[in-house]
């Protein structure tokens, strides 16, 4: 009788665990899709439309990678180098961009520093890097994967060493 009660308790516990597993949605390694509510949601059908600015989506995807470690040649969650973070974020936003910082510097069109928008690429020469790239997020700030031992983070274009190393900026276009 005792063995039968033990098996019954185990069966009840397992069914509870399985029910909990079945009720949770699967986790994805991709960041959540960006959705902006319609301007007049009081008369909306409940449908949402995608974010209007691909550059803003690119910046948001890069920001979702904050804290990821730097990894030379990395272009996916788990490790990024500077141009890999750009390539990964751009692809997620539906924007084609080449893989290397040099190729990225030749992409899109030049943008004056005073005209930067979220999603524009910012390029600089740093002491130990010939060419470094980050993604503008607004207010002279940018997200980037800085160097060995570092992690994806936000810095200011006004701060050293980025201010004196600034080379230019590019705005990508959708293809």
Secondary structure, DSSP 8 states (H G I E B T S, - for coil): -HHHHHHHHHHHHHHHHHHHHHHS----SS----EE--S-GGG--S--EE-S-HHHHHHHHHHTTTT-BB-TT-EETTEE-HHHHHHHHHHHTT----SSHHHHHTSSEEE-GGG--TT-EEEEEETTEEEEEEEEEETTEEEEE-STT-BEEEEETTSTTHHHHEEEEEE----
